[in-house]
């Protein structure tokens, strides 16, 4: 369960390209972004997600990431 004051950050981790979406609890996408960086270099993407969540009135965000080829959560 994710607290209602937290937005949800979903990240699809690829080898060289990462795709992220910030969502509310009803599944509405508040923002989406893709970046061409290795997974260990996601600092900028995480900062962007925090800014999107805060602008939309959330305290912060909660993330779930899937490893390449698994299609599953963390």
SULRA-V380558 format. One record per pair of residues at least 12 apart in sequence whose ideal C-beta (glycine too) atoms are under 10 Angstrom apart, sorted by the first residue. I is the first residue (numbers start at 1). J is the second residue. Records with the same first field share a line. If there is no record, write none. Layout:
I = J + J
//
This chain:
1 = 62
2 = 25 + 61 + 62 + 64
3 = 25 + 58 + 59 + 60 + 62
4 = 24 + 25 + 58 + 59
5 = 25 + 53 + 57 + 58 + 59 + 60
6 = 24 + 25 + 53 + 58 + 59 + 60 + 61 + 62 + 63
7 = 22 + 23 + 24 + 25 + 30 + 31 + 49 + 50 + 52 + 53 + 54 + 56 + 57 + 58 + 59 + 60 + 61 + 62 + 63
8 = 21 + 22 + 23 + 24 + 25 + 27 + 30 + 49 + 53 + 58 + 61 + 62 + 63 + 64
9 = 21 + 22 + 23 + 30 + 31 + 45 + 46 + 48 + 49 + 50 + 52 + 53 + 60 + 61 + 62 + 63 + 64 + 65
10 = 22 + 23 + 29 + 32 + 49 + 61 + 62 + 63 + 64 + 65 + 66 + 73
11 = 33 + 39 + 42 + 45 + 46 + 49 + 63 + 64 + 65 + 66 + 74
12 = 34 + 65 + 66 + 67 + 68 + 71
13 = 38 + 39 + 42 + 65 + 66 + 67 + 68 + 69 + 70 + 74
14 = 34 + 36 + 38 + 39 + 66 + 67 + 68 + 69
15 = 38 + 39 + 68 + 69
16 = 35 + 36 + 37 + 38 + 39
17 = 34 + 35 + 36 + 37 + 38 + 39
18 = 33 + 34 + 35 + 36 + 37 + 38 + 39 + 41 + 42 + 45 + 65
19 = 32 + 33 + 34 + 35 + 45
20 = 32 + 33 + 34 + 35 + 42 + 45 + 46 + 48 + 49 + 52 + 61 + 63 + 65
21 = 33 + 34 + 49 + 52
22 = 48 + 49 + 50 + 51 + 52 + 53 + 55 + 56 + 58 + 61 + 63
23 = 53 + 61
24 = 53 + 56 + 57 + 58
25 = 58
28 = 56
30 = 49 + 52 + 53 + 55 + 56 + 57 + 58 + 61
31 = 48 + 49 + 51 + 52 + 53 + 55 + 56
32 = 52
33 = 45 + 48 + 49 + 52
35 = 48
39 = 65 + 67 + 68
42 = 63 + 65
46 = 61 + 63
49 = 61 + 63
//
